[in-house]
Amino acid sequence: VMDGNSGKVMAVINDDASAVAGRTIMIRWEAGVETYAGSGISNFAARTYLCIVSDNSPQNPPSNYSNYSPQMLRLFMNEVEYLISTKEVAMNGKRIAFLQNQNPTGFQVHQDGLVTRLKNAGYEVTVVDVNVKPIDFATLNTYDLVVISRTVNSSDVISPATAPQDNWAKLEVPYIDLSVWTIRNN
C-alpha cells in the first residue's frame, strides 16, 4: 500500500514485467478526496481505478476481458458491490451504467463479458455509448454505479466539448474506471 496521487493503491497483483497478464492495479479515491493533489476539485462519491497493464500488446492485449483472471473478476465484482453500498440513497442498488465506445479502435474491444457477468449477478446494466455527446450527467446520476469500460479513452470523456473534468468529480454516484487512458490529471 502506497500513496497514489490523492488515492491509495489498494492492490498490485502479479507485478512482474515478464508475466503475460500481470500488473493489475487498483486505486480507490473515497468521497471528498481531490481528483489529483492540488487540483482543488474533490470527488462527490467514491471512485475506483482498476486496470490490467495496457493495450500495447499486438495479440490479445492483456487488458481485454479474455485475460481477466478469476481473481481479477472477483476483485471487480467485490468493488461493484462495495461502491454501490457507499451510495447514500440507492434506487434499488442494482442499476449500472456501463460506458462503452461503440466504435472502438485499435485493440480496444467491447467488454461484453463484464456486462454479462454483471447481469448474471442480478444487476440491471445499461450500455451507454460515449460517442453520443455531450455526456448526460443528469441521467448518469439516476444509476447506482457507473463503469467506464476499457474501450473508452480520454478524448471520449474529458474535454470541454464532451465533459469537463469537474463534471466527473461532481457525479453523484460512484464509478469504476477500467480504462488506462482516462486517469490523467491534465
C-alpha positions in Angstrom: 0.0 0.0 0.0 1.4 3.4 -1.0 0.3 6.9 -1.9 -1.1 7.1 -5.4 -1.8 10.8 -6.1 -4.6 11.6 -3.7 -5.8 8.0 -3.7 -4.4 4.8 -2.3 -3.0 2.0 -4.3 -5.1 -0.8 -2.8 -3.7 -3.7 -4.8 -1.0 -4.5 -7.3 -1.3 -8.1 -8.4 1.4 -10.1 -10.2 3.8 -7.2 -10.6 6.1 -9.0 -12.9 7.0 -7.4 -16.3 7.5 -10.9 -17.8 4.1 -12.1 -16.8 1.6 -12.3 -19.7 -1.4 -10.9 -17.8 0.4 -9.1 -15.0 0.4 -5.7 -13.5 -3.1 -5.4 -12.3 -3.6 -2.2 -10.3 -6.4 -0.9 -8.2 -6.6 2.6 -6.7 -9.6 4.0 -4.7 -10.5 7.6 -4.0 -13.0 7.9 -1.3 -15.7 10.6 -1.4 -14.4 14.2 -0.8 -10.8 13.5 -2.0 -9.2 15.7 -4.6 -9.2 14.2 -8.1 -5.4 14.7 -8.0 -3.2 16.6 -5.5 -3.6 20.3 -5.8 -6.5 20.2 -8.3 -8.9 21.9 -5.9 -11.6 19.6 -7.4 -13.0 16.9 -5.0 -15.0 13.8 -5.9 -18.6 13.8 -4.7 -18.6 10.0 -4.4 -16.0 7.2 -4.2 -14.1 6.3 -7.3 -12.1 3.2 -8.2 -9.4 2.8 -10.9 -9.0 -0.9 -11.8 -6.8 -1.8 -14.8 -4.7 -4.5 -16.2 -1.5 -3.2 -17.9 -2.1 -1.5 -21.3 -3.3 -2.4 -24.8 0.1 -2.2 -26.4 0.4 -5.9 -27.0 -0.2 -6.8 -30.7 -2.1 -10.0 -30.0 -4.8 -10.5 -27.3 -4.0 -7.4 -25.3 -3.7 -8.2 -21.6 -6.4 -5.7 -20.6 -9.1 -7.4 -22.7 -11.8 -9.3 -20.9 -10.5 -12.7 -22.1 -7.4 -12.2 -19.9 -9.2 -11.3 -16.7 -8.2 -14.0 -14.2 -10.7 -15.4 -11.7 -9.1 -13.3 -9.0 -9.4 -10.1 -11.2 -13.1 -10.9 -11.8 -13.7 -11.4 -8.1 -11.9 -8.1 -7.4 -14.1 -6.3 -9.9 -17.4 -7.8 -8.6 -16.4 -7.1 -5.0 -15.6 -3.5 -5.9 -19.0 -3.1 -7.7 -20.7 -4.3 -4.5 -18.6 -2.1 -2.3 -19.1 1.1 -4.3 -22.9 0.6 -4.6 -23.0 0.2 -0.8 -21.3 3.6 -0.4 -24.1 5.4 -2.3 -26.2 7.3 0.2 -29.6 6.7 -1.4 -29.7 3.8 -3.8 -32.6 3.5 -6.2 -32.7 -0.3 -6.0 -29.0 -0.9 -5.6 -28.8 -2.7 -8.9 -28.7 -0.2 -11.7 -25.4 0.2 -13.5 -24.5 2.5 -16.5 -21.7 0.8 -18.4 -20.0 3.4 -20.6 -18.5 2.0 -23.8 -17.1 3.3 -27.1 -19.3 1.6 -29.6 -16.7 2.2 -32.3 -13.5 1.1 -30.6 -10.2 1.5 -32.5 -7.0 -0.5 -32.4 -7.0 -3.3 -29.9 -9.8 -1.9 -27.7 -12.5 -4.5 -27.6 -16.0 -4.4 -26.1 -16.0 -5.9 -22.7 -19.3 -7.7 -23.1 -18.0 -10.4 -20.8 -18.2 -8.0 -17.9 -21.7 -6.8 -18.8 -22.8 -10.4 -19.0 -21.2 -11.2 -15.6 -22.9 -8.2 -14.0 -26.3 -9.2 -15.5 -25.9 -12.8 -14.3 -25.2 -11.4 -10.8 -28.6 -9.7 -10.9 -27.6 -6.1 -11.8 -29.6 -4.1 -14.4 -26.9 -2.9 -16.8 -27.5 -0.2 -19.5 -24.7 0.1 -22.1 -24.1 3.8 -22.8 -22.3 4.9 -26.0 -19.8 7.6 -25.2 -19.9 8.7 -28.8 -23.2 10.5 -28.0 -22.0 14.0 -27.0 -22.2 15.7 -24.6 -22.3 13.1 -21.9 -25.6 13.3 -19.9 -24.6 13.5 -16.3 -28.2 14.1 -15.1 -29.0 10.6 -16.5 -25.9 9.0 -15.1 -26.9 10.3 -11.7 -30.0 8.1 -11.8 -27.9 5.0 -11.7 -26.4 3.4 -8.7 -22.9 2.9 -10.3 -21.1 4.0 -13.4 -18.5 1.7 -15.1 -16.1 3.2 -17.6 -15.1 0.4 -19.9 -11.7 -0.3 -21.4 -13.0 0.8 -24.8 -13.2 4.4 -23.6 -10.2 6.8 -23.9 -9.6 10.3 -22.5 -10.9 12.1 -25.6 -14.2 10.3 -25.3 -14.9 11.5 -21.8 -12.8 14.5 -20.9 -12.8 17.7 -23.0 -14.7 21.0 -22.9 -17.0 19.6 -25.7 -17.8 16.3 -24.0 -17.4 16.5 -20.3 -15.2 19.0 -18.3 -13.2 17.3 -15.6 -15.1 18.8 -12.8 -18.4 17.3 -14.1 -16.9 13.9 -13.4 -15.9 15.0 -9.9 -19.5 16.3 -9.3 -21.1 13.0 -10.5 -23.2 11.9 -7.5 -22.7 8.2 -7.9 -19.6 6.2 -7.5 -17.8 4.8 -10.6 -15.2 2.3 -11.6 -12.7 3.3 -14.3 -11.3 0.3 -16.3 -9.5 2.5 -18.8 -5.8 3.2 -18.5 -6.2 6.3 -20.7 -8.8 8.3 -18.7 -6.9 8.6 -15.4 -4.8 11.6 -16.5 -4.5 14.7 -14.4 -4.4 17.1 -17.4 
